[in-house]
Amino acid sequence: MQAHDDAPANALTEQGRRTRAALVQAAERVFCRRGYAQSRINDFTAEAGVSVGTFYSYFASKEAVFLDVTAAYRRRLRDALADTAGTIDALNIGYLEVFRANAALWRVLEEAALSIPHLRPAVMECRREFTAAALAVVPDPATALAVTAMTEQCAAQWSAEGPLDVPEAAARLAAMWSRMLGDA
């Protein structure tokens, strides 16, 4: 996998891969606590217990590490959706489980996508993962986009109101999907 800066991640030593991964994980925690705009490279390095120089050995900028954080989220989402067996219930449960575990990160992704146009494509790729998985259930791409956008917005709203109850949310969403798809 190509890193988002100039050095390929697979060209690193094992220690280099661990340090780079620790920086990505630290950046994700900081982004979740502080938001994109308020997060600083010094915050990432303090969280990871490394120097600022070490950060720049692996990443050219805050945006570069953000792209790796986004890619890690996308992998988590893709992995969760891969096990959904092409059913509305399983698809929604898979998505909602990942959303619940990453709600703070999703708010950061939204913040970055809205405020920094050149980061928007990376965030949109996360959305495309869900829509692509939905195509196993909803063969029309426009409808798949509509139901996944609805699911995303419901998950965001419901999680803002309190802890997301995945089984309840999945049942509510399945009913909405069915009505939208004419199955009710």
RAFENVEN-V12607 format. One record per residue. N is the residue number from 1. SS is DSSP state (alpha for helix, beta for strand, coil for the rest). Layout:
n=N ss=SS
n=N ss=SS
//
This chain:
n=1 ss=coil
n=2 ss=coil
n=3 ss=coil
n=4 ss=coil
n=5 ss=coil
n=6 ss=coil
n=7 ss=coil
n=8 ss=coil
n=9 ss=alpha
n=10 ss=alpha
n=11 ss=alpha
n=12 ss=coil
n=13 ss=coil
n=14 ss=alpha
n=15 ss=alpha
n=16 ss=alpha
n=17 ss=alpha
n=18 ss=alpha
n=19 ss=alpha
n=20 ss=alpha
n=21 ss=alpha
n=22 ss=alpha
n=23 ss=alpha
n=24 ss=alpha
n=25 ss=alpha
n=26 ss=alpha
n=27 ss=alpha
n=28 ss=alpha
n=29 ss=alpha
n=30 ss=alpha
n=31 ss=alpha
n=32 ss=alpha
n=33 ss=alpha
n=34 ss=alpha
n=35 ss=coil
n=36 ss=coil
n=37 ss=coil
n=38 ss=coil
n=39 ss=coil
n=40 ss=coil
n=41 ss=alpha
n=42 ss=alpha
n=43 ss=alpha
n=44 ss=alpha
n=45 ss=alpha
n=46 ss=alpha
n=47 ss=alpha
n=48 ss=alpha
n=49 ss=coil
n=50 ss=coil
n=51 ss=coil
n=52 ss=alpha
n=53 ss=alpha
n=54 ss=alpha
n=55 ss=alpha
n=56 ss=alpha
n=57 ss=alpha
n=58 ss=alpha
n=59 ss=coil
n=60 ss=coil
n=61 ss=coil
n=62 ss=alpha
n=63 ss=alpha
n=64 ss=alpha
n=65 ss=alpha
n=66 ss=alpha
n=67 ss=alpha
n=68 ss=alpha
n=69 ss=alpha
n=70 ss=alpha
n=71 ss=alpha
n=72 ss=alpha
n=73 ss=alpha
n=74 ss=alpha
n=75 ss=alpha
n=76 ss=alpha
n=77 ss=alpha
n=78 ss=alpha
n=79 ss=alpha
n=80 ss=alpha
n=81 ss=alpha
n=82 ss=alpha
n=83 ss=coil
n=84 ss=coil
n=85 ss=coil
n=86 ss=coil
n=87 ss=coil
n=88 ss=alpha
n=89 ss=alpha
n=90 ss=alpha
n=91 ss=alpha
n=92 ss=alpha
n=93 ss=alpha
n=94 ss=alpha
n=95 ss=alpha
n=96 ss=alpha
n=97 ss=alpha
n=98 ss=alpha
n=99 ss=alpha
n=100 ss=alpha
n=101 ss=alpha
n=102 ss=coil
n=103 ss=alpha
n=104 ss=alpha
n=105 ss=alpha
n=106 ss=alpha
n=107 ss=alpha
n=108 ss=alpha
n=109 ss=alpha
n=110 ss=alpha
n=111 ss=alpha
n=112 ss=alpha
n=113 ss=alpha
n=114 ss=alpha
n=115 ss=alpha
n=116 ss=coil
n=117 ss=alpha
n=118 ss=alpha
n=119 ss=alpha
n=120 ss=alpha
n=121 ss=alpha
n=122 ss=alpha
n=123 ss=alpha
n=124 ss=alpha
n=125 ss=alpha
n=126 ss=alpha
n=127 ss=alpha
n=128 ss=alpha
n=129 ss=alpha
n=130 ss=alpha
n=131 ss=alpha
n=132 ss=alpha
n=133 ss=alpha
n=134 ss=alpha
n=135 ss=coil
n=136 ss=coil
n=137 ss=coil
n=138 ss=coil
n=139 ss=coil
n=140 ss=coil
n=141 ss=alpha
n=142 ss=alpha
n=143 ss=alpha
n=144 ss=alpha
n=145 ss=alpha
n=146 ss=alpha
n=147 ss=alpha
n=148 ss=alpha
n=149 ss=alpha
n=150 ss=alpha
n=151 ss=alpha
n=152 ss=alpha
n=153 ss=alpha
n=154 ss=alpha
n=155 ss=alpha
n=156 ss=alpha
n=157 ss=alpha
n=158 ss=alpha
n=159 ss=alpha
n=160 ss=alpha
n=161 ss=alpha
n=162 ss=coil
n=163 ss=coil
n=164 ss=coil
n=165 ss=coil
n=166 ss=alpha
n=167 ss=alpha
n=168 ss=alpha
n=169 ss=alpha
n=170 ss=alpha
n=171 ss=alpha
n=172 ss=alpha
n=173 ss=alpha
n=174 ss=alpha
n=175 ss=alpha
n=176 ss=alpha
n=177 ss=alpha
n=178 ss=alpha
n=179 ss=alpha
n=180 ss=alpha
n=181 ss=alpha
n=182 ss=coil
n=183 ss=coil
n=184 ss=coil
//
